[in-house]
Amino acid sequence: MKLRLLALSFFIVLMACSSDDGSEPVNENPEVVKDIYKFTTYSYGETTPSSIATFSDNKIDETISYVGGQFNQRQKYIYNEQGVLTEIHLLDEQGNFISKYMQFVYDELGRMISYQLFYIDGTSATYEEMVYNEDNTISRYRTLNVESTLYKKYFLNDTGRIYKMETYTNGNTSTVEAIYNGNNITSLIYDNYTYNYTYDTATEVKGDFLKLNRNHFDNNEVNIILYGGFIYIINNADNYYIKEEATTGFTHERIFEFDEDGFPNKISTSYDGEPAGDIIIEYTTN
């Protein structure tokens, strides 16, 4: 697991010139290491969760969703030997396998080349294939009822980062372009409106909360966007994003709370000023 060194910490090691007893210097300020164990999400005013996600090695292991306090769906995440997400399975409430839900295939370079969604009976619902073109674009073809059509196209800059996406639906083209500041997306520009993002650049980031999506795909940003879109990069930027504002007037705010070691343990969300719910984050300590 990759952990970021604390940027403002200084460790002074005093070495005795004649020391030859094999003793090692003692670090009086050891770095606290915590792994994410569980997310519990509550809708505003509710005491029963709407979803629970459990983690292993800072990657999603299972998710369970509830509707009106009743069990709705349980999913199991499957990773290959390289630790990259390859399948998502549907389970019953007791954890028994029902069917494969999603499957991801990669080429020898680690690039996602296909995504497949399955019906509960195991038959294919949607098949999407990614073709990497020589002009620094990725064409995404969707197959429904045998017919394959160009569904999306992604545009990469000279560093290999996706900065624009086009979606083709019923003869219409919609576009979204991402504006980056370092690893933080500050704006998403759509055809008729723009979303702007504000980040907390003052709070030191600890742990893997901002690496979860990256951990699923071995930090491959292209695969992350192919899977979840630009919002998955926004959620895993260099800093905590705390506000989303649209030129249409819509606002989404997130208030973070932290434990005694500086790890985020609660996120309260609101939309247009109205409370929406809370996410409680639990950890295991190494």
Backbone as JSON, one array per atom type, in Angstrom:
{
  "sequence": "MKLRLLALSFFIVLMACSSDDGSEPVNENPEVVKDIYKFTTYSYGETTPSSIATFSDNKIDETISYVGGQFNQRQKYIYNEQGVLTEIHLLDEQGNFISKYMQFVYDELGRMISYQLFYIDGTSATYEEMVYNEDNTISRYRTLNVESTLYKKYFLNDTGRIYKMETYTNGNTSTVEAIYNGNNITSLIYDNYTYNYTYDTATEVKGDFLKLNRNHFDNNEVNIILYGGFIYIINNADNYYIKEEATTGFTHERIFEFDEDGFPNKISTSYDGEPAGDIIIEYTTN",
  "N": [[0.84, -1.19, 0.0], [0.54, 2.13, -0.85], [1.59, 4.93, 0.87], [1.38, 8.33, 1.57], [4.08, 10.39, 2.58], [4.22, 12.45, 5.45], [4.14, 15.81, 4.77], [5.08, 17.97, 6.26], [6.57, 16.99, 8.32], [9.44, 16.45, 10.31], [12.13, 14.42, 10.97], [14.53, 13.9, 13.35], [17.51, 12.33, 13.66], [19.69, 11.19, 16.02], [22.91, 10.22, 16.05], [25.31, 8.37, 17.7], [28.77, 8.89, 17.62], [30.61, 6.88, 18.22], [29.09, 4.67, 18.35], [28.46, 1.26, 18.25], [26.81, -0.72, 18.84], [24.73, -1.8, 17.51], [22.19, -0.84, 17.94], [19.08, 0.77, 17.06], [17.87, 3.99, 16.01], [15.19, 5.6, 17.75], [12.0, 6.4, 16.66], [10.25, 9.03, 17.71], [7.9, 10.14, 16.9], [5.98, 8.41, 15.41], [4.45, 7.63, 12.25], [0.97, 7.5, 11.92], [-0.85, 4.79, 10.78], [-3.66, 3.84, 9.03], [-6.18, 1.7, 7.79], [-8.97, 1.84, 5.64], [-12.04, 0.6, 6.72], [-14.87, 0.52, 6.7], [-17.68, 2.09, 5.12], [-20.57, 3.76, 6.04], [-23.63, 4.82, 4.98], [-26.1, 7.26, 5.48], [-29.31, 8.49, 4.8], [-30.64, 11.8, 5.15], [-31.95, 12.4, 8.34], [-32.59, 9.76, 8.78], [-32.24, 6.72, 10.65], [-31.52, 4.2, 10.01], [-29.23, 2.64, 7.79], [-28.67, 3.59, 4.32], [-26.86, 2.43, 2.71], [-24.06, 0.19, 2.97], [-20.61, -0.17, 2.82], [-17.91, -2.34, 2.73], [-14.37, -2.78, 3.19], [-11.21, -4.03, 2.01], [-7.78, -4.0, 2.32], [-7.86, -1.33, 1.58], [-9.58, -1.3, -0.61], [-12.76, -1.63, -2.17], [-14.66, -4.26, -0.91], [-17.22, -5.45, -0.45], [-20.56, -4.27, -1.09], [-23.65, -3.24, 0.3], [-26.96, -2.42, -0.24], [-29.91, -0.66, 0.86], [-33.44, -0.22, 0.89], [-35.85, 1.76, 2.24], [-35.17, 0.69, 4.68], [-35.11, -2.0, 4.2], [-33.46, -4.89, 2.88], [-31.86, -4.56, -0.26], [-29.82, -4.94, -2.34], [-26.79, -6.77, -2.81], [-23.34, -6.66, -3.41], [-20.29, -8.08, -4.63], [-16.87, -7.44, -4.98], [-14.36, -8.28, -7.28], [-10.92, -8.94, -7.77], [-7.95, -9.09, -9.82], [-4.7, -10.79, -9.95], [-2.99, -8.66, -9.99], [-4.28, -6.84, -8.5], [-6.32, -5.38, -9.66], [-9.59, -4.32, -10.49], [-11.84, -6.7, -11.76], [-14.3, -8.05, -11.89], [-17.74, -7.75, -10.81], [-19.93, -9.17, -8.59], [-23.29, -10.3, -8.02], [-24.86, -10.89, -4.94], [-26.89, -12.79, -2.61], [-28.83, -11.87, 0.34], [-27.59, -13.26, 2.38], [-25.05, -13.56, 1.45], [-24.54, -15.38, -0.53], [-23.6, -16.46, -3.82], [-25.24, -15.12, -6.65], [-25.23, -14.2, -9.37], [-23.03, -13.14, -12.03], [-22.4, -9.68, -12.36], [-21.02, -7.42, -13.45], [-18.26, -7.18, -15.73], [-14.83, -6.68, -16.45], [-12.31, -6.29, -18.86], [-8.86, -6.35, -19.69], [-6.05, -5.26, -21.7], [-2.67, -6.35, -22.61], [-1.21, -4.16, -21.82], [-2.49, -3.2, -19.68], [-4.7, -1.67, -20.18], [-8.15, -0.91, -20.14], [-10.27, -2.77, -22.14], [-12.78, -3.8, -22.58], [-16.12, -3.74, -21.35], [-18.72, -5.28, -19.61], [-22.11, -5.79, -18.93], [-24.42, -7.73, -17.09], [-27.54, -9.53, -17.16], [-29.63, -10.77, -14.48], [-29.98, -13.45, -14.92], [-27.65, -14.23, -16.03], [-27.22, -13.77, -18.72], [-25.97, -11.61, -21.33], [-26.38, -8.14, -20.97], [-25.43, -5.63, -21.75], [-22.72, -4.86, -23.85], [-19.62, -3.37, -24.09], [-16.98, -2.04, -25.96], [-13.65, -0.89, -25.99], [-11.63, 0.97, -28.16], [-8.4, 1.82, -28.91], [-7.16, 4.52, -30.46], [-4.88, 5.83, -32.98], [-4.8, 8.56, -33.02], [-4.77, 9.64, -30.49], [-7.2, 9.24, -29.21], [-9.98, 7.49, -27.74], [-12.27, 5.17, -28.77], [-15.49, 4.17, -27.93], [-17.53, 1.47, -28.22], [-20.84, 0.33, -28.21], [-22.73, -2.58, -27.8], [-25.89, -3.65, -28.44], [-28.48, -5.92, -28.63], [-27.16, -7.33, -30.71], [-26.38, -5.36, -32.56], [-23.74, -3.05, -33.06], [-22.68, 0.11, -32.07], [-21.05, 3.34, -32.24], [-20.59, 4.77, -29.21], [-19.36, 6.46, -27.29], [-16.65, 8.83, -27.27], [-13.38, 9.43, -26.23], [-11.01, 11.95, -25.49], [-7.56, 12.45, -25.36], [-4.84, 14.21, -23.84], [-1.42, 15.32, -24.45], [-0.06, 14.12, -22.38], [-1.4, 11.85, -21.89], [-3.75, 12.01, -20.48], [-7.26, 11.99, -20.04], [-9.25, 14.55, -21.27], [-11.56, 15.34, -22.47], [-14.86, 14.3, -23.37], [-17.11, 12.8, -25.6], [-20.5, 12.0, -26.17], [-22.7, 9.95, -27.94], [-25.96, 9.9, -28.92], [-28.89, 8.8, -30.31], [-28.41, 10.2, -32.72], [-27.57, 12.62, -31.77], [-25.02, 14.7, -30.32], [-23.34, 15.07, -27.3], [-21.18, 16.92, -25.16], [-18.52, 16.97, -22.77], [-16.04, 18.69, -21.07], [-13.06, 18.59, -19.21], [-11.37, 20.68, -16.92], [-8.24, 20.91, -15.62], [-6.32, 21.42, -12.62], [-3.36, 20.69, -11.73], [-3.78, 17.58, -10.26], [-6.38, 17.99, -9.67], [-9.66, 18.38, -10.77], [-11.09, 21.27, -11.75], [-13.21, 22.34, -13.13], [-16.06, 21.19, -14.96], [-17.09, 21.36, -18.15], [-19.99, 21.5, -19.8], [-22.33, 21.26, -22.59], [-24.31, 23.26, -22.26], [-23.98, 24.31, -19.75], [-21.93, 24.69, -16.76], [-20.01, 22.99, -14.33], [-18.4, 23.86, -11.36], [-15.68, 23.24, -9.16], [-14.69, 23.26, -5.78], [-11.94, 22.94, -3.63], [-10.58, 21.73, -0.52], [-7.72, 22.96, 0.29], [-6.19, 23.4, 2.47], [-6.27, 21.51, 4.48], [-4.44, 18.76, 5.62], [-4.01, 15.76, 3.85], [-4.71, 12.5, 4.82], [-4.21, 8.98, 4.89], [-6.06, 6.64, 2.78], [-8.41, 7.6, 1.71], [-8.74, 9.38, -0.46], [-7.79, 7.83, -2.47], [-9.23, 5.67, -3.2], [-10.76, 4.97, -5.58], [-8.65, 5.01, -7.33], [-7.11, 2.95, -6.29], [-8.57, 0.74, -7.08], [-7.97, 0.45, -9.73], [-5.23, 0.38, -10.02], [-4.16, 2.93, -10.05], [-4.59, 3.87, -12.62], [-5.63, 6.39, -14.47], [-7.08, 6.65, -16.86], [-8.5, 4.23, -17.07], [-10.05, 4.52, -14.78], [-11.76, 6.67, -15.47], [-13.02, 5.56, -17.7], [-14.5, 3.68, -16.41], [-16.03, 5.08, -14.39], [-16.36, 7.77, -15.08], [-15.66, 11.37, -15.06], [-16.24, 12.22, -12.47], [-15.24, 10.34, -10.75], [-12.56, 10.9, -10.69], [-12.62, 13.43, -9.59], [-13.53, 12.82, -7.03], [-11.29, 11.53, -6.15], [-9.1, 13.29, -6.03], [-6.2, 15.43, -5.41], [-6.85, 16.8, -3.16], [-9.52, 17.23, -0.72], [-12.66, 17.53, -2.14], [-15.03, 20.04, -1.62], [-17.12, 21.56, -2.46], [-19.53, 21.86, -5.02], [-20.59, 23.62, -7.72], [-23.02, 24.69, -10.0], [-23.57, 26.47, -13.05], [-26.21, 26.69, -13.47], [-27.3, 27.18, -11.06], [-27.47, 25.21, -9.18], [-26.17, 23.69, -6.21], [-23.84, 21.69, -4.42], [-22.68, 20.62, -1.41], [-20.05, 19.53, 0.79], [-19.22, 18.66, 4.03], [-16.48, 17.92, 5.92], [-15.48, 15.9, 8.66], [-12.99, 15.05, 11.09], [-10.92, 12.54, 12.66], [-9.0, 12.11, 15.73], [-6.48, 11.74, 14.74], [-6.41, 12.98, 12.34], [-7.67, 11.76, 10.17], [-10.32, 11.5, 7.8], [-13.57, 11.03, 9.1], [-16.24, 11.46, 8.91], [-18.67, 12.61, 6.62], [-20.77, 15.15, 5.79], [-23.45, 15.89, 3.71], [-25.05, 18.23, 1.49], [-27.63, 19.56, -0.62], [-28.31, 22.3, -2.55], [-28.42, 23.74, -0.21], [-30.0, 22.2, 1.46], [-29.96, 19.64, 3.87], [-28.68, 16.4, 3.07], [-27.6, 13.96, 3.87], [-25.38, 11.67, 5.64], [-22.08, 10.29, 5.66], [-20.42, 7.81, 7.32], [-17.18, 6.98, 8.26], [-15.12, 4.28, 8.94], [-12.17, 2.84, 10.43], [-9.41, 0.5, 10.44], [-6.58, 0.04, 12.51], [-3.15, -0.19, 11.8]],
  "CA": [[0.0, 0.0, 0.0], [1.32, 3.35, -0.96], [1.14, 5.96, 1.78], [2.09, 9.59, 1.37], [4.8, 10.87, 3.74], [3.71, 13.72, 5.96], [4.98, 16.8, 4.11], [5.66, 18.95, 7.16], [7.19, 16.31, 9.45], [10.88, 16.33, 10.26], [12.61, 13.44, 11.92], [15.94, 14.14, 13.65], [18.14, 11.12, 14.18], [20.97, 11.48, 16.68], [23.76, 9.04, 15.96], [26.55, 8.46, 18.49], [29.91, 8.67, 16.73], [31.33, 5.65, 18.51], [28.12, 3.61, 18.59], [28.66, 0.04, 17.46], [26.08, -1.77, 19.54], [23.65, -2.31, 16.65], [20.88, -0.29, 18.29], [18.48, 1.62, 16.04], [17.24, 5.19, 16.56], [13.76, 5.48, 18.02], [11.17, 7.47, 16.11], [9.33, 9.44, 18.76], [6.65, 10.59, 16.28], [5.69, 7.48, 14.3], [3.29, 7.94, 11.42], [-0.2, 6.67, 12.17], [-1.31, 4.12, 9.57], [-4.99, 3.28, 9.18], [-6.86, 1.22, 6.59], [-10.42, 2.03, 5.65], [-12.75, -0.65, 7.0], [-16.29, 0.53, 6.34], [-18.49, 3.29, 4.9], [-22.01, 3.6, 6.29], [-24.3, 6.01, 4.45], [-27.44, 7.51, 5.98], [-30.07, 9.62, 4.27], [-30.89, 12.77, 6.2], [-33.05, 12.11, 9.24], [-32.81, 8.32, 8.93], [-31.36, 6.04, 11.6], [-31.06, 2.97, 9.38], [-28.38, 3.04, 6.65], [-29.1, 3.35, 2.94], [-25.86, 1.54, 2.12], [-22.86, -0.14, 3.74], [-19.52, -0.68, 1.99], [-16.76, -2.82, 3.5], [-13.13, -2.66, 2.42], [-10.06, -4.86, 2.33], [-6.59, -3.4, 1.73], [-8.3, -0.05, 1.02], [-10.37, -1.5, -1.83], [-14.1, -2.12, -1.85], [-14.85, -5.71, -0.91], [-18.65, -5.68, -0.68], [-21.51, -3.2, -0.82], [-25.04, -3.66, 0.53], [-27.88, -1.27, -0.28], [-31.2, -0.88, 1.49], [-34.52, 0.7, 0.51], [-36.84, 1.76, 3.31], [-34.71, -0.17, 5.76], [-35.13, -3.39, 3.78], [-32.37, -5.29, 2.0], [-32.11, -4.36, -1.69], [-28.84, -5.57, -3.21], [-25.45, -6.99, -2.26], [-22.37, -6.85, -4.49], [-18.95, -8.5, -4.27], [-15.89, -6.94, -5.95], [-13.34, -9.29, -7.54], [-9.7, -8.35, -8.3], [-6.99, -10.05, -10.35], [-3.46, -10.9, -9.18], [-2.37, -7.32, -9.94], [-5.1, -6.0, -7.65], [-7.18, -4.55, -10.49], [-10.98, -4.78, -10.51], [-12.17, -7.45, -12.97], [-15.7, -8.46, -11.89], [-18.62, -7.46, -9.69], [-20.93, -10.23, -8.5], [-24.48, -10.1, -7.2], [-25.04, -11.89, -3.88], [-28.13, -12.65, -1.86], [-28.64, -11.18, 1.62], [-26.69, -14.06, 3.2], [-23.73, -13.56, 0.86], [-24.4, -16.45, -1.52], [-23.5, -16.0, -5.2], [-26.42, -15.2, -7.52], [-24.8, -14.12, -10.76], [-22.07, -12.1, -12.38], [-23.1, -8.44, -12.66], [-20.17, -6.66, -14.36], [-16.96, -7.76, -16.03], [-13.9, -5.76, -17.1], [-11.19, -7.0, -19.48], [-7.74, -5.45, -19.96], [-5.04, -5.81, -22.61], [-1.37, -6.61, -21.99], [-0.7, -2.9, -21.31], [-3.3, -2.81, -18.54], [-5.78, -0.77, -20.6], [-9.47, -1.53, -20.21], [-10.69, -2.92, -23.53], [-14.2, -4.11, -22.67], [-16.97, -3.68, -20.15], [-19.93, -6.03, -19.9], [-23.14, -5.82, -17.9], [-25.19, -8.96, -17.23], [-28.83, -9.71, -16.49], [-29.52, -11.64, -13.32], [-29.91, -14.85, -15.36], [-26.33, -14.48, -16.56], [-27.08, -13.38, -20.12], [-25.39, -10.28, -21.51], [-27.31, -7.03, -21.14], [-24.71, -4.61, -22.51], [-21.3, -5.12, -24.07], [-18.96, -2.18, -24.6], [-15.59, -2.3, -26.33], [-12.83, 0.31, -26.15], [-10.62, 0.89, -29.21], [-7.41, 2.89, -28.7], [-6.82, 5.01, -31.79], [-3.57, 6.45, -33.12], [-4.9, 10.03, -32.91], [-4.91, 9.98, -29.07], [-8.59, 9.14, -28.78], [-10.5, 6.15, -27.44], [-13.64, 5.0, -29.23], [-16.23, 3.19, -27.12], [-18.64, 0.92, -28.98], [-21.82, -0.38, -27.39], [-23.49, -3.59, -28.52], [-27.21, -3.99, -27.92], [-29.22, -6.73, -29.61], [-26.23, -7.69, -31.78], [-25.91, -4.18, -33.28], [-22.7, -2.29, -32.39], [-22.63, 1.52, -32.49], [-20.15, 4.21, -31.5], [-21.36, 5.32, -28.09], [-18.62, 7.56, -26.69], [-15.26, 9.02, -27.67], [-12.58, 10.12, -25.23], [-9.88, 12.68, -26.07], [-6.44, 12.48, -24.44], [-3.81, 15.2, -24.14], [-0.09, 14.76, -24.73], [0.41, 13.35, -21.23], [-2.22, 10.65, -21.76], [-4.88, 12.26, -19.57], [-8.53, 12.3, -20.71], [-9.72, 15.89, -20.95], [-12.86, 15.59, -23.09], [-15.64, 13.12, -23.71], [-18.31, 13.01, -26.4], [-21.47, 10.91, -26.1], [-23.55, 9.97, -29.13], [-27.26, 9.29, -28.61], [-29.99, 9.09, -31.25], [-27.98, 11.19, -33.69], [-27.14, 13.84, -31.09], [-23.71, 14.64, -29.66], [-23.15, 15.91, -26.11], [-19.75, 17.03, -24.85], [-18.09, 17.47, -21.48], [-14.59, 18.91, -21.06], [-12.53, 18.77, -17.86], [-10.27, 21.62, -16.72], [-7.42, 20.41, -14.51], [-5.28, 22.17, -11.94], [-2.67, 19.55, -11.16], [-4.65, 16.41, -10.31], [-7.72, 18.41, -9.29], [-10.53, 18.93, -11.8], [-11.72, 22.46, -11.2], [-14.46, 22.61, -13.85], [-16.57, 20.33, -16.02], [-17.83, 22.24, -19.05], [-20.95, 20.8, -20.65], [-22.78, 22.05, -23.73], [-25.12, 24.42, -21.89], [-23.75, 24.7, -18.36], [-20.61, 24.33, -16.24], [-19.86, 22.68, -12.91], [-17.13, 24.29, -10.8], [-15.37, 22.48, -7.95], [-13.83, 23.89, -4.79], [-11.23, 21.94, -2.83], [-9.95, 22.14, 0.73], [-6.28, 22.83, 0.09], [-5.5, 23.69, 3.73], [-6.24, 20.32, 5.34], [-3.53, 17.71, 5.2], [-4.69, 14.52, 3.48], [-4.14, 11.31, 5.44], [-4.87, 7.72, 4.56], [-6.37, 6.29, 1.39], [-9.75, 8.02, 1.3], [-8.68, 9.99, -1.79], [-7.14, 6.91, -3.39], [-10.02, 4.44, -3.31], [-11.01, 4.64, -6.98], [-7.34, 4.74, -7.94], [-6.68, 1.63, -5.84], [-9.29, -0.29, -7.83], [-7.42, 0.35, -11.09], [-3.79, 0.54, -9.97], [-3.89, 4.34, -10.33], [-4.73, 4.15, -14.06], [-6.7, 7.38, -14.57], [-7.92, 6.39, -18.03], [-9.44, 3.16, -16.69], [-10.98, 5.07, -13.79], [-12.77, 7.46, -16.18], [-13.81, 4.63, -18.51], [-15.42, 2.99, -15.5], [-16.97, 5.9, -13.63], [-16.47, 9.14, -15.53], [-14.79, 12.37, -14.44], [-16.55, 12.39, -11.05], [-14.39, 9.44, -10.0], [-11.29, 11.61, -10.51], [-12.9, 14.52, -8.65], [-13.57, 12.22, -5.7], [-9.95, 11.05, -5.79], [-8.13, 14.33, -6.39], [-5.14, 15.61, -4.41], [-7.45, 17.42, -1.97], [-10.94, 16.93, -0.53], [-13.55, 18.51, -2.77], [-16.01, 20.41, -0.62], [-18.26, 22.27, -3.04], [-19.81, 21.72, -6.45], [-21.54, 24.66, -8.1], [-23.35, 24.72, -11.42], [-24.02, 27.78, -13.54], [-27.68, 26.65, -13.43], [-27.72, 27.56, -9.71], [-27.38, 24.04, -8.31], [-24.98, 23.57, -5.37], [-23.67, 20.48, -3.62], [-21.6, 20.89, -0.47], [-19.63, 18.43, 1.65], [-18.5, 19.08, 5.23], [-15.69, 16.81, 6.44], [-15.02, 15.86, 10.04], [-11.78, 14.25, 11.17], [-10.65, 11.96, 13.98], [-7.9, 12.74, 16.46], [-5.25, 11.59, 13.97], [-6.52, 13.73, 11.09], [-8.29, 10.98, 9.11], [-11.74, 11.83, 7.69], [-14.44, 10.0, 9.65], [-17.64, 11.77, 8.64], [-18.95, 13.58, 5.57], [-22.18, 15.58, 5.75], [-23.71, 16.45, 2.39], [-26.28, 19.0, 1.29], [-27.92, 20.0, -1.98], [-29.01, 23.59, -2.54], [-28.59, 24.17, 1.17], [-30.82, 21.27, 2.23], [-29.19, 18.45, 4.26], [-28.99, 15.21, 2.3], [-27.23, 12.75, 4.58], [-24.04, 11.56, 6.2], [-21.28, 9.08, 5.45], [-19.55, 7.53, 8.46], [-16.03, 6.22, 7.8], [-14.44, 3.57, 10.02], [-10.83, 2.39, 10.06], [-8.62, -0.41, 11.28], [-5.25, 0.61, 12.73], [-2.05, -1.13, 11.65]],
  "C": [[0.87, 1.23, 0.0], [0.76, 4.4, -0.02], [2.01, 7.2, 1.61], [2.79, 10.01, 2.66], [4.23, 12.2, 4.16], [4.66, 14.83, 5.54], [5.68, 17.72, 5.1], [6.34, 18.3, 8.37], [8.69, 16.23, 9.24], [11.32, 15.37, 11.35], [14.11, 13.64, 12.11], [16.52, 12.89, 14.3], [19.5, 11.49, 14.74], [21.78, 10.21, 16.71], [25.03, 9.28, 16.79], [27.73, 8.08, 17.6], [30.56, 7.33, 16.95], [30.38, 4.47, 18.68], [28.37, 2.44, 17.66], [27.9, -1.11, 18.07], [24.89, -2.29, 18.75], [22.28, -1.76, 16.99], [20.4, 0.66, 17.21], [17.86, 2.85, 16.69], [15.74, 4.99, 16.72], [13.03, 6.67, 17.44], [10.12, 7.84, 17.14], [8.01, 9.94, 18.22], [6.3, 9.67, 15.12], [4.43, 7.89, 13.55], [2.16, 6.97, 11.73], [-0.7, 6.11, 10.85], [-2.67, 3.49, 9.84], [-5.51, 2.85, 7.81], [-8.35, 1.46, 6.72], [-11.11, 0.67, 5.79], [-14.19, -0.62, 6.49], [-16.79, 1.95, 6.11], [-19.93, 2.93, 5.24], [-22.69, 4.9, 5.91], [-25.73, 6.09, 4.96], [-28.07, 8.66, 5.21], [-30.44, 10.52, 5.43], [-32.12, 12.39, 7.02], [-33.32, 10.64, 9.47], [-31.81, 7.73, 9.91], [-30.9, 4.68, 11.08], [-30.3, 3.35, 8.11], [-29.07, 2.8, 5.31], [-28.11, 2.46, 2.22], [-24.71, 1.34, 3.1], [-21.83, -0.7, 2.77], [-18.4, -1.12, 2.92], [-15.54, -2.91, 2.59], [-12.09, -3.67, 2.91], [-8.85, -4.29, 1.6], [-6.94, -2.11, 1.0], [-8.91, -0.18, -0.37], [-11.74, -2.02, -1.41], [-14.14, -3.64, -1.95], [-16.3, -6.06, -1.21], [-19.42, -4.39, -0.43], [-22.89, -3.81, -0.63], [-25.89, -2.41, 0.53], [-29.23, -1.68, 0.3], [-32.19, 0.16, 0.96], [-35.58, 0.62, 1.6], [-36.47, 0.84, 4.46], [-34.67, -1.65, 5.41], [-33.99, -3.68, 2.8], [-32.76, -5.12, 0.53], [-31.14, -5.16, -2.55], [-27.5, -5.69, -2.48], [-24.5, -7.31, -3.39], [-21.0, -7.2, -3.92], [-17.99, -8.07, -5.37], [-14.73, -7.93, -6.04], [-12.15, -8.63, -8.23], [-8.77, -9.44, -8.82], [-5.71, -10.04, -9.51], [-2.73, -9.57, -9.06], [-3.18, -6.36, -9.06], [-6.03, -5.08, -8.39], [-8.57, -5.16, -10.56], [-11.3, -5.47, -11.83], [-13.65, -7.84, -13.03], [-16.43, -7.9, -10.67], [-19.72, -8.5, -9.72], [-22.13, -9.77, -7.67], [-24.58, -11.25, -6.2], [-26.42, -11.73, -3.26], [-27.81, -12.04, -0.49], [-27.66, -11.92, 2.52], [-25.27, -14.15, 2.63], [-23.49, -14.67, -0.14], [-24.42, -15.88, -2.93], [-24.82, -16.18, -5.94], [-25.99, -15.22, -8.97], [-23.7, -13.08, -10.91], [-22.85, -10.86, -12.81], [-22.34, -7.57, -13.66], [-18.86, -7.41, -14.56], [-16.11, -6.77, -16.81], [-12.71, -6.56, -17.62], [-10.14, -5.98, -19.87], [-6.78, -6.1, -20.95], [-3.71, -5.96, -21.88], [-0.72, -5.34, -21.43], [-1.49, -2.42, -20.09], [-4.44, -1.87, -18.89], [-7.1, -1.53, -20.64], [-9.92, -1.59, -21.67], [-12.14, -3.35, -23.67], [-14.86, -4.05, -21.3], [-18.26, -4.4, -20.5], [-20.84, -6.04, -18.68], [-24.06, -7.01, -18.16], [-26.55, -8.84, -16.56], [-28.64, -10.7, -15.35], [-29.47, -13.11, -13.71], [-28.57, -15.2, -16.01], [-26.14, -14.13, -18.02], [-26.62, -11.93, -20.22], [-26.46, -9.23, -21.74], [-26.68, -5.94, -22.02], [-23.26, -5.03, -22.65], [-20.7, -3.86, -24.69], [-17.49, -2.46, -24.81], [-14.86, -0.98, -26.55], [-11.74, 0.07, -27.18], [-9.7, 2.09, -29.06], [-6.85, 3.31, -30.06], [-5.46, 5.71, -31.79], [-3.61, 7.97, -32.95], [-5.14, 10.48, -31.47], [-6.37, 10.08, -28.64], [-8.91, 7.68, -28.48], [-11.95, 6.11, -27.89], [-14.3, 3.89, -28.41], [-17.47, 2.75, -27.89], [-19.55, 0.12, -28.06], [-22.61, -1.34, -28.27], [-24.76, -3.9, -27.77], [-27.96, -4.75, -29.0], [-28.4, -6.95, -30.88], [-25.64, -6.46, -32.47], [-24.9, -3.39, -32.44], [-22.65, -0.88, -32.96], [-21.61, 2.28, -31.65], [-20.95, 4.97, -30.46], [-20.68, 6.54, -27.46], [-17.25, 7.66, -27.37], [-14.57, 9.88, -26.62], [-11.36, 10.74, -25.91], [-8.79, 12.84, -25.01], [-5.47, 13.58, -24.84], [-2.46, 14.52, -24.33], [0.47, 13.94, -23.58], [-0.41, 12.08, -21.01], [-3.4, 10.79, -20.85], [-6.12, 12.6, -20.38], [-9.0, 13.69, -20.28], [-11.09, 16.2, -21.56], [-13.54, 14.28, -23.44], [-16.86, 13.53, -24.53], [-19.19, 11.78, -26.28], [-22.45, 11.06, -27.26], [-24.83, 9.18, -28.84], [-28.3, 9.75, -29.6], [-29.63, 10.22, -32.22], [-27.51, 12.5, -33.09], [-25.8, 13.62, -30.4], [-23.7, 15.59, -28.47], [-21.69, 15.83, -25.69], [-19.55, 17.51, -23.42], [-16.57, 17.56, -21.52], [-14.14, 19.23, -19.65], [-11.37, 19.75, -17.87], [-9.53, 21.18, -15.46], [-6.53, 21.51, -13.92], [-4.47, 21.13, -11.16], [-3.52, 18.31, -11.35], [-6.08, 16.72, -9.91], [-8.48, 18.92, -10.51], [-11.29, 20.1, -11.2], [-13.03, 22.81, -11.89], [-14.77, 21.46, -14.81], [-17.49, 21.18, -16.89], [-18.69, 21.39, -19.98], [-21.43, 21.73, -21.75], [-23.46, 23.34, -23.3], [-24.89, 24.91, -20.46], [-22.37, 24.21, -17.93], [-20.72, 24.01, -14.76], [-18.46, 23.11, -12.46], [-16.92, 23.62, -9.44], [-14.38, 23.22, -7.08], [-13.23, 22.81, -3.9], [-10.69, 22.56, -1.55], [-8.45, 21.9, 0.59], [-5.49, 23.07, 1.37], [-5.34, 22.45, 4.6], [-5.32, 19.26, 4.77], [-4.3, 16.42, 4.95], [-3.96, 13.34, 4.1], [-4.93, 10.08, 5.02], [-5.22, 7.61, 3.09], [-7.76, 6.72, 0.95], [-9.76, 8.59, -0.12], [-7.96, 9.11, -2.81], [-8.02, 5.71, -3.74], [-10.3, 4.04, -4.75], [-9.71, 4.31, -7.7], [-6.84, 3.35, -7.54], [-7.35, 0.51, -6.63], [-8.65, -0.56, -9.19], [-5.93, 0.63, -11.14], [-3.37, 1.92, -10.44], [-3.92, 4.68, -11.82], [-5.92, 5.08, -14.26], [-7.63, 7.13, -15.74], [-8.95, 5.31, -17.7], [-10.47, 3.65, -15.69], [-12.11, 5.83, -14.48], [-13.62, 6.56, -17.07], [-14.84, 3.91, -17.65], [-16.48, 3.93, -14.92], [-17.11, 7.34, -14.07], [-15.58, 10.09, -14.74], [-15.03, 12.5, -12.93], [-15.68, 11.47, -10.19], [-13.0, 10.04, -9.79], [-11.48, 12.76, -9.52], [-12.93, 13.99, -7.22], [-12.22, 11.71, -5.23], [-8.88, 12.02, -6.29], [-7.04, 14.41, -5.33], [-5.67, 16.18, -3.1], [-8.92, 17.03, -1.9], [-11.78, 17.98, -1.27], [-14.72, 18.76, -1.84], [-17.23, 21.13, -1.19], [-18.32, 22.07, -4.54], [-20.9, 22.74, -6.78], [-21.76, 24.64, -9.61], [-23.81, 26.12, -11.81], [-25.55, 27.82, -13.63], [-28.21, 27.06, -12.06], [-27.64, 26.43, -8.71], [-26.09, 24.07, -7.5], [-25.01, 22.26, -4.59], [-22.47, 20.73, -2.72], [-21.31, 19.67, 0.39], [-18.82, 19.0, 2.82], [-17.8, 17.85, 5.81], [-15.43, 17.0, 7.93], [-13.88, 14.86, 10.12], [-11.59, 13.7, 12.57], [-9.41, 12.61, 14.59], [-6.56, 12.64, 15.73], [-5.31, 12.28, 12.61], [-7.09, 12.96, 9.93], [-9.77, 11.34, 9.01], [-12.61, 10.7, 8.22], [-15.93, 10.29, 9.48], [-17.74, 12.81, 7.54], [-20.44, 13.88, 5.6], [-22.41, 16.3, 4.43], [-25.01, 17.24, 2.37], [-26.39, 19.38, -0.18], [-28.79, 21.24, -1.92], [-29.35, 24.02, -1.11], [-29.4, 23.24, 2.04], [-30.0, 20.04, 2.58], [-29.65, 17.22, 3.49], [-28.65, 13.93, 3.03], [-25.79, 12.78, 5.03], [-23.4, 10.25, 5.76], [-20.34, 8.95, 6.64], [-18.44, 6.59, 7.98], [-15.34, 5.6, 9.01], [-13.13, 2.97, 9.51], [-10.38, 1.22, 10.95], [-7.22, 0.19, 11.37], [-4.19, -0.46, 12.61], [-1.04, -0.97, 12.77]]
}
